[in-house]
Each structure stands twice: as structure tokens, then as C-alpha cells.
Amino acid sequence: MNERATAAAMRLRRSVVERPFSTIKYRIFGHPRLLMRGRAGAHIELSLAVMAYNLERMANVLGNARLTQALQIK
């Protein structure tokens, strides 16, 4: 983490991380700033947004019927 990132590492990061993060910020939140203040509040807000994003992605990949079936408690 303390070493300078290479160009290849930054390209990989942009392709893997930046797209979901920008989608979360603008589509789920609707604006680029967090509503809660402080580290704990930001962590809670981002955790909820990431969970919603992942559920939406799972619904797109699996389909709503399979997702509902997979989430049922047995």
C-alpha cells in the first residue's frame, strides 16, 4: 500500500472499482455527497448502499425468481 501504484494497477482499479463506486454515488444516493457525517456515519451509509447495489446486481444476473428463492430462509 505504501508503494507507488503502477499504470497497469491503476487501470485495473479503474475498471473494477470506480464504476460501481460512481454508480452507487450517483444512482443510489442521487448526489455525490454522503448525508451522514463522521467516519461511522459514512461507513453505515456506504454499507447500505453497497448492499443495495449488490442485491440489484444479483437480481440482474440471477433473475428475480431465483434471487427470491436463494434468499428464502429454510
C-alpha positions as CSV (number, residue, x, y, z in Angstrom):
1,M,0.0,0.0,0.0
2,N,2.9,2.4,0.6
3,E,4.4,1.8,-2.8
4,R,3.5,3.9,-5.8
5,A,0.9,2.2,-8.0
6,T,1.8,1.2,-11.5
7,A,-0.1,2.3,-14.5
8,A,-1.4,-1.3,-15.0
9,A,-2.6,-1.5,-11.4
10,M,-4.4,1.8,-11.8
11,R,-6.1,0.7,-15.0
12,L,-7.2,-2.5,-13.2
13,R,-8.6,-0.4,-10.3
14,R,-10.5,2.0,-12.5
15,S,-12.1,-0.9,-14.4
16,V,-13.0,-2.9,-11.3
17,V,-13.7,-0.4,-8.5
18,E,-14.5,3.0,-9.9
19,R,-17.6,2.1,-12.0
20,P,-19.5,0.5,-9.1
21,F,-18.5,3.3,-6.8
22,S,-19.7,6.1,-9.2
23,T,-22.9,4.1,-9.8
24,I,-23.5,3.9,-6.1
25,K,-22.8,7.6,-5.5
26,Y,-24.9,9.0,-8.3
27,R,-27.7,6.5,-8.9
28,I,-28.4,5.3,-5.4
29,F,-27.6,8.4,-3.5
30,G,-28.6,10.8,-6.2
31,H,-25.8,13.2,-5.4
32,P,-22.0,12.9,-4.8
33,R,-22.0,13.7,-1.1
34,L,-22.8,11.5,1.9
35,L,-25.7,12.5,4.1
36,M,-24.3,11.3,7.4
37,R,-21.2,12.9,8.9
38,G,-18.2,11.3,10.5
39,R,-16.4,8.1,9.8
40,A,-19.0,5.8,11.4
41,G,-21.9,7.5,9.6
42,A,-20.2,7.3,6.3
43,H,-19.4,3.6,6.9
44,I,-23.1,2.9,7.6
45,E,-24.3,4.8,4.6
46,L,-21.9,3.2,2.2
47,S,-22.5,-0.3,3.7
48,L,-26.3,0.1,3.0
49,A,-25.6,1.5,-0.5
50,V,-23.2,-1.4,-1.3
51,M,-25.7,-3.9,-0.1
52,A,-28.5,-2.4,-2.3
53,Y,-26.1,-2.3,-5.3
54,N,-25.1,-6.0,-4.8
55,L,-28.8,-7.1,-4.5
56,E,-29.6,-5.2,-7.6
57,R,-26.7,-6.8,-9.5
58,M,-27.7,-10.3,-8.2
59,A,-31.3,-9.7,-9.4
60,N,-29.9,-8.8,-12.8
61,V,-27.7,-11.8,-13.0
62,L,-29.9,-14.5,-11.4
63,G,-33.3,-13.0,-12.2
64,N,-35.8,-12.0,-9.6
65,A,-37.3,-15.5,-9.2
66,R,-34.0,-17.2,-8.5
67,L,-32.9,-14.4,-6.2
68,T,-36.0,-14.6,-4.1
69,Q,-35.7,-18.4,-3.9
70,A,-32.0,-18.1,-2.9
71,L,-32.8,-15.6,-0.2
72,Q,-35.6,-17.6,1.4
73,I,-34.8,-18.8,4.9
74,K,-35.2,-22.6,5.3
